[in-house]
Amino acid sequence: MAKNTTRPNKDAKAGSSKRSSKKAAAPVFGGIVKTFHLQTFFKDDQDMALKLAGSILLGSFLIGNSICKKMTTLSYRIPSDNPDESWLTARYTKGTEDLFFVGFWIIAFTWFRAFIMKGYLNALGKRLGIRGSKLERFEEQGYIVLYYIISWTAGMTLMYNSPHWMNTDHYWIGYPHNTPTGAEKAYYLIQFGYWLQQIYVVNTDMKRKDYMAMLVHHFITCSLIGFSYIVHLTRIGNAILVVMDVSDVFLAIPKMLKYQGYTTICDYLFGLFVISWAITRHYLFPIIIMSLYNGPQKFLDMAWEPEKDKLLDVNVQRGFLALLYGLEAVLCFWFLMIFKVIYKMFNGAAADDNRSHDEDSGEEAEEEVVEKLAVHADAKKAVGATKAKKA
């Protein structure tokens, strides 16, 4: 009798473990992708990306394989009278072979992300006393801070030294801008690789509460980068990327501090994040949208002439605007979530990101269920023992 009464407790724990693993699991697509490479060729993401990136670099610089070279160097360089000119200032055209370069950076970012998170940020987080799921979040936010500081600095430097610095008319003056410098081309294609890799990340990491909004955001961002690159709208694309990057840094830093228990300073920094978000994404970004809405017709004839690389007509303009409107809609959705956090703060709660992973609350609920089932099983066991004594 006693042996039988212990089964519900074990079954409850097993069932809870299954439910917990399902709750913490990534979306189906990500699970399939991750299971495939984990169980066939590689130990983990870092091992996969390191071996692939290493093979490509080896093939490019030691063996001289043509495909590997396209993946590690920019294609379509325009011949110059100066043979010693740096690739950073040399001029390039565009073509389908640029996809090889983007592909390499998707692989490189997969390795770089895992290397930074597990090789450095994991040890730093443990040293700071962070454990459990918060440690993984700390790693993610640390990587975000590092990447966006670098990408924002690079993008701002390019824009500061370009005609469109503080002048949206130059998005259109001189169009088509079809011969970027090596620095401009590399920046744009590397950003494209980063955002394509983020689609993989959002499908393989722990599921977020706003998973669908994040996925839509990433698809729109990748579409905008690819679309603007093809039709030679990289100046406006550069401005959008710079505007978007800065507020992510102001969000990631207070989250890292929150995981360490510094709630007061976290609240102050969260206030700076809200201000930066409002200015960059709901003031500067709409200015860029309005420039696309009424700017091209002021300076261009809006003729479709592919032989002259003039690819901006009314239909392309409308398509680009639709993507920007969709992106602004996602940003407004997130801004509403930010207002929920602000409302909670005014009611005495600490700043917290509503979009964060939901595994903590799920784990707490599962543990509560297990505890209740265990108590119930112990009660049944006690009743059974009493009946046995009476018998």
C-alpha positions as CSV (number, residue, x, y, z in Angstrom):
1,M,0.0,0.0,0.0
2,A,2.8,2.4,0.9
3,K,4.7,1.6,-2.2
4,N,1.7,2.3,-4.4
5,T,0.9,5.6,-2.8
6,T,4.4,7.0,-3.7
7,R,3.7,6.7,-7.4
8,P,1.6,9.8,-7.8
9,N,4.4,11.9,-6.4
10,K,6.9,10.4,-8.9
11,D,4.4,10.7,-11.8
12,A,3.7,14.3,-10.8
13,K,7.4,15.1,-10.9
14,A,7.8,13.4,-14.3
15,G,4.8,15.1,-15.7
16,S,5.9,18.4,-14.4
17,S,9.4,17.9,-15.9
18,K,7.8,17.1,-19.3
19,R,5.6,20.2,-19.1
20,S,8.5,22.4,-17.9
21,S,10.7,21.2,-20.8
22,K,7.9,21.9,-23.3
23,K,7.4,25.4,-21.8
24,A,11.1,26.3,-21.9
25,A,11.5,24.8,-25.4
26,A,12.1,26.9,-28.4
27,P,9.5,27.2,-31.2
28,V,9.0,24.1,-33.4
29,F,11.1,25.5,-36.2
30,G,14.0,26.3,-34.0
31,G,13.8,22.9,-32.3
32,I,14.0,21.1,-35.6
33,V,17.0,23.2,-36.7
34,K,18.8,22.8,-33.4
35,T,18.1,19.1,-33.1
36,F,19.4,18.5,-36.6
37,H,22.8,20.0,-36.2
38,L,23.2,18.8,-32.6
39,Q,22.6,15.2,-33.4
40,T,24.4,14.9,-36.7
41,F,27.6,16.8,-37.2
42,F,28.3,19.2,-34.3
43,K,28.3,19.3,-30.5
44,D,26.7,22.8,-30.3
45,D,26.3,26.1,-32.1
46,Q,29.8,27.2,-31.2
47,D,31.4,24.0,-32.5
48,M,29.3,24.1,-35.7
49,A,30.1,27.8,-36.5
50,L,33.8,27.5,-35.6
51,K,34.3,24.5,-37.9
52,L,32.4,26.1,-40.7
53,A,34.1,29.5,-40.4
54,G,37.5,28.0,-39.9
55,S,37.1,25.9,-43.1
56,I,36.0,28.9,-45.1
57,L,39.0,31.0,-43.8
58,L,41.3,28.1,-44.6
59,G,39.9,27.7,-48.0
60,S,40.1,31.4,-48.7
61,F,43.6,32.4,-47.5
62,L,45.6,29.2,-47.7
63,I,44.0,27.1,-50.5
64,G,42.7,30.0,-52.5
65,N,39.3,28.5,-53.2
66,S,37.2,31.0,-55.3
67,I,34.0,30.5,-53.4
68,C,35.7,30.9,-50.0
69,K,37.4,34.1,-51.2
70,K,34.0,35.5,-52.1
71,M,32.8,34.7,-48.6
72,T,35.6,36.5,-46.9
73,T,36.3,39.5,-49.2
74,L,34.1,42.0,-50.9
75,S,33.2,41.4,-54.5
76,Y,32.9,43.7,-57.5
77,R,35.7,46.1,-56.8
78,I,36.0,48.9,-59.4
79,P,39.5,49.2,-60.8
80,S,41.3,52.3,-59.7
81,D,44.3,54.2,-60.9
82,N,45.8,53.8,-57.5
83,P,46.8,50.1,-57.0
84,D,47.6,50.8,-53.3
85,E,44.2,52.2,-52.4
86,S,42.7,50.7,-49.3
87,W,39.6,48.5,-49.7
88,L,37.9,50.8,-47.2
89,T,38.0,53.7,-49.6
90,A,37.9,51.9,-52.9
91,R,34.6,51.9,-54.8
92,Y,32.5,48.8,-55.4
93,T,29.4,47.8,-57.4
94,K,26.8,45.2,-56.3
95,G,25.7,41.8,-57.5
96,T,24.6,38.3,-56.4
97,E,28.0,37.2,-55.3
98,D,27.6,39.6,-52.3
99,L,25.4,36.8,-50.8
100,F,28.5,34.7,-50.2
101,F,29.9,37.5,-48.0
102,V,26.6,37.7,-46.1
103,G,26.6,33.9,-45.7
104,F,30.0,33.9,-44.0
105,W,28.9,36.6,-41.5
106,I,25.8,34.6,-40.6
107,I,28.2,31.7,-39.6
108,A,30.7,34.1,-38.0
109,F,28.1,35.8,-35.8
110,T,26.8,32.3,-34.7
111,W,30.3,31.5,-33.4
112,F,31.1,34.9,-32.1
113,R,27.8,35.1,-30.1
114,A,28.4,31.7,-28.5
115,F,32.1,32.4,-27.9
116,I,31.4,35.8,-26.1
117,M,28.5,34.5,-24.1
118,K,29.9,31.2,-22.9
119,G,33.6,32.1,-23.0
120,Y,33.5,35.4,-21.2
121,L,30.1,36.6,-20.1
122,N,29.2,33.3,-18.4
123,A,32.3,33.4,-16.2
124,L,31.7,37.2,-15.5
125,G,28.1,36.5,-14.5
126,K,29.0,33.7,-12.1
127,R,31.6,35.9,-10.5
128,L,29.0,38.5,-10.0
129,G,26.8,35.9,-8.3
130,I,24.2,35.4,-11.0
131,R,22.8,31.9,-11.4
132,G,20.1,30.0,-13.2
133,S,18.1,31.4,-16.1
134,K,19.2,35.0,-15.1
135,L,22.7,34.0,-16.0
136,E,21.7,33.2,-19.6
137,R,19.8,36.4,-19.9
138,F,22.9,38.3,-18.5
139,E,25.0,36.7,-21.3
140,E,22.5,37.7,-24.0
141,Q,22.3,41.3,-22.8
142,G,26.0,41.5,-22.5
143,Y,26.4,40.4,-26.1
144,I,23.8,42.9,-27.2
145,V,25.6,45.7,-25.5
146,L,28.9,44.7,-27.2
147,Y,27.4,44.3,-30.7
148,Y,25.3,47.5,-30.7
149,I,28.1,49.7,-29.4
150,I,30.3,48.5,-32.2
151,S,27.6,48.7,-34.9
152,W,26.3,52.1,-33.8
153,T,29.8,53.5,-33.7
154,A,30.6,52.2,-37.2
155,G,27.3,53.4,-38.6
156,M,27.5,56.8,-37.0
157,T,31.1,57.2,-38.3
158,L,30.0,56.5,-41.8
159,M,27.0,58.8,-41.6
160,Y,29.0,61.6,-40.0
161,N,31.4,61.5,-43.0
162,S,28.7,61.3,-45.6
163,P,26.5,63.9,-47.4
164,H,23.3,62.7,-45.7
165,W,24.6,63.6,-42.2
166,M,21.7,65.7,-40.7
167,N,20.3,66.3,-44.2
168,T,17.6,63.9,-45.4
169,D,17.6,65.5,-48.8
170,H,20.8,63.8,-49.6
171,Y,19.0,60.4,-49.3
172,W,17.8,61.3,-52.8
173,I,20.3,63.9,-54.2
174,G,22.7,62.1,-56.6
175,Y,20.6,58.9,-56.8
176,P,21.4,56.2,-57.6
177,H,24.1,55.7,-55.0
178,N,25.3,52.5,-56.6
179,T,29.0,52.6,-56.0
180,P,29.5,52.5,-52.2
181,T,33.0,52.5,-50.6
182,G,34.3,49.3,-49.2
183,A,33.6,50.5,-45.7
184,E,30.0,51.3,-46.6
185,K,29.4,48.0,-48.4
186,A,31.0,45.9,-45.7
187,Y,29.0,47.7,-43.0
188,Y,25.7,47.1,-44.8
189,L,26.4,43.5,-45.7
190,I,27.6,42.6,-42.2
191,Q,24.5,44.2,-40.7
192,F,22.4,42.1,-43.1
193,G,24.3,38.9,-41.9
194,Y,23.7,39.9,-38.3
195,W,19.9,40.3,-38.7
196,L,19.6,37.1,-40.7
197,Q,21.4,35.3,-37.9
198,Q,19.0,36.8,-35.4
199,I,16.1,35.0,-37.1
200,Y,18.0,31.8,-36.2
201,V,18.6,33.0,-32.7
202,V,15.0,33.9,-31.9
203,N,14.0,30.4,-33.1
204,T,16.6,28.5,-31.0
205,D,16.8,30.5,-27.8
206,M,14.3,30.3,-25.0
207,K,10.9,31.5,-26.2
208,R,10.0,35.1,-25.4
209,K,6.6,36.4,-24.5
210,D,6.7,38.6,-27.6
211,Y,8.1,35.9,-29.9
212,M,5.8,36.7,-32.8
213,A,6.4,40.4,-32.6
214,M,10.2,39.8,-32.5
215,L,10.0,37.4,-35.5
216,V,8.0,39.9,-37.5
217,H,10.5,42.7,-36.6
218,H,13.4,40.6,-37.7
219,F,11.8,39.6,-41.0
220,I,10.9,43.3,-41.7
221,T,14.4,44.4,-40.8
222,C,16.0,41.9,-43.1
223,S,13.6,42.8,-45.9
224,L,14.4,46.5,-45.5
225,I,18.2,45.9,-45.5
226,G,18.1,43.6,-48.6
227,F,15.5,45.7,-50.4
228,S,17.4,49.0,-49.8
229,Y,20.7,47.4,-50.9
230,I,19.3,46.2,-54.2
231,V,17.6,49.5,-55.1
232,H,20.5,51.7,-53.9
233,L,18.8,53.2,-50.9
234,T,21.7,52.5,-48.5
235,R,21.9,56.1,-47.3
236,I,18.4,56.0,-45.8
237,G,19.2,52.4,-44.6
238,N,22.3,53.6,-42.8
239,A,20.3,56.3,-41.0
240,I,17.6,53.8,-39.9
241,L,20.1,51.3,-38.6
242,V,21.9,54.1,-36.6
243,V,18.6,55.3,-35.1
244,M,17.5,51.8,-34.1
245,D,20.8,50.7,-32.5
246,V,21.3,53.3,-29.8
247,S,18.2,52.6,-27.6
248,D,19.0,48.9,-27.5
249,V,22.1,49.7,-25.6
250,F,20.2,51.7,-23.0
251,L,17.8,48.8,-22.5
252,A,20.4,46.0,-22.2
253,I,22.6,47.8,-19.6
254,P,19.9,48.2,-16.9
255,K,18.8,44.7,-17.5
256,M,22.3,43.4,-16.8
257,L,22.3,45.5,-13.6
258,K,18.9,44.2,-12.6
259,Y,20.2,40.6,-12.7
260,Q,22.9,41.7,-10.2
261,G,20.3,43.2,-7.9
262,Y,20.9,46.9,-8.5
263,T,17.3,47.8,-8.8
264,T,17.6,51.5,-8.0
265,I,20.2,52.4,-10.6
266,C,18.3,50.1,-13.0
267,D,15.2,52.2,-12.6
268,Y,17.1,55.4,-13.4
269,L,18.8,53.9,-16.4
270,F,15.4,52.5,-17.6
271,G,14.2,56.1,-17.6
272,L,17.0,57.0,-19.9
273,F,16.1,54.1,-22.1
274,V,12.5,55.3,-22.3
275,I,13.6,58.8,-23.3
276,S,16.1,57.4,-25.9
277,W,13.4,55.1,-27.3
278,A,10.8,57.9,-27.7
279,I,13.3,60.2,-29.4
280,T,14.9,57.8,-31.8
281,R,12.0,55.5,-32.7
282,H,9.0,57.8,-32.4
283,Y,10.5,61.1,-33.5
284,L,13.6,60.6,-35.6
285,F,12.4,57.4,-37.3
286,P,9.1,59.0,-38.4
287,I,11.2,61.9,-39.9
288,I,13.0,59.4,-42.0
289,I,9.7,57.8,-43.0
290,M,8.3,61.2,-44.0
291,S,11.4,61.9,-46.1
292,L,10.7,58.7,-48.1
293,Y,7.1,59.7,-48.4
294,N,7.6,63.1,-49.9
295,G,11.3,63.4,-50.7
296,P,12.0,61.4,-53.8
297,Q,9.5,63.3,-56.0
298,K,11.3,66.6,-55.2
299,F,14.6,65.5,-56.6
300,L,13.9,62.5,-58.9
301,D,11.8,61.8,-62.0
302,M,10.8,58.4,-60.4
303,A,11.5,56.6,-63.6
304,W,12.2,52.9,-63.7
305,E,15.4,52.6,-65.8
306,P,17.4,49.5,-64.7
307,E,20.0,50.0,-67.4
308,K,21.0,53.2,-65.5
309,D,20.6,51.6,-62.1
310,K,17.6,53.8,-61.4
311,L,15.3,51.4,-59.5
312,L,13.3,53.8,-57.4
313,D,9.8,54.4,-58.9
314,V,6.4,54.9,-57.3
315,N,5.8,51.2,-56.7
316,V,9.2,50.6,-55.1
317,Q,8.6,53.7,-52.9
318,R,5.2,52.3,-51.8
319,G,6.8,48.9,-51.0
320,F,9.5,50.5,-49.0
321,L,7.0,52.6,-47.1
322,A,4.8,49.6,-46.3
323,L,7.8,47.9,-44.7
324,L,8.6,51.0,-42.7
325,Y,5.0,51.4,-41.6
326,G,5.0,47.7,-40.5
327,L,8.2,48.3,-38.5
328,E,6.8,51.4,-36.8
329,A,3.7,49.3,-35.9
330,V,5.9,46.8,-34.1
331,L,7.7,49.6,-32.3
332,C,4.4,51.1,-31.2
333,F,3.4,47.7,-29.8
334,W,6.6,47.5,-27.8
335,F,6.1,51.1,-26.6
336,L,2.8,50.1,-25.1
337,M,4.5,47.4,-23.2
338,I,7.1,49.9,-22.0
339,F,4.2,52.1,-20.7
340,K,3.0,49.1,-18.7
341,V,6.4,48.9,-17.0
342,I,6.2,52.6,-16.3
343,Y,2.8,52.2,-14.8
344,K,4.0,49.4,-12.5
345,M,7.0,51.5,-11.5
346,F,4.7,54.4,-10.4
347,N,2.9,51.8,-8.3
348,G,6.0,50.8,-6.5
349,A,7.3,47.9,-8.7
350,A,10.8,47.7,-10.1
351,A,11.6,48.2,-13.8
352,D,11.2,45.0,-15.7
353,D,11.0,44.1,-19.3
354,N,7.6,42.7,-20.2
355,R,9.1,41.1,-23.3
356,S,11.6,38.9,-21.4
357,H,11.5,35.1,-21.4
358,D,8.7,33.7,-19.4
359,E,10.4,30.6,-18.1
360,D,10.8,31.9,-14.6
361,S,7.1,32.3,-13.9
362,G,6.5,28.9,-15.5
363,E,9.1,27.1,-13.4
364,E,7.6,28.7,-10.3
365,A,4.1,27.5,-11.2
366,E,5.4,24.0,-12.0
367,E,7.2,23.8,-8.7
368,E,4.0,24.9,-6.9
369,V,2.0,22.1,-8.7
370,V,4.7,19.5,-7.8
371,E,4.6,20.6,-4.1
372,K,0.8,20.4,-3.9
373,L,0.8,17.0,-5.5
374,A,3.5,15.8,-3.2
375,V,1.6,17.0,-0.1
376,H,-1.5,15.3,-1.5
377,A,0.4,12.1,-2.0
378,D,1.8,12.2,1.6
379,A,-1.7,12.8,2.9
380,K,-3.0,9.8,1.1
381,K,-0.1,7.8,2.4
382,A,-0.8,8.8,6.0
383,V,-4.5,7.9,5.6
384,G,-3.6,4.5,4.2
385,A,-1.2,3.8,7.0
386,T,-3.9,4.7,9.6
387,K,-6.4,2.4,7.9
388,A,-3.8,-0.4,7.9
389,K,-3.2,0.0,11.7
390,K,-7.0,-0.1,12.4
391,A,-7.3,-3.2,10.3
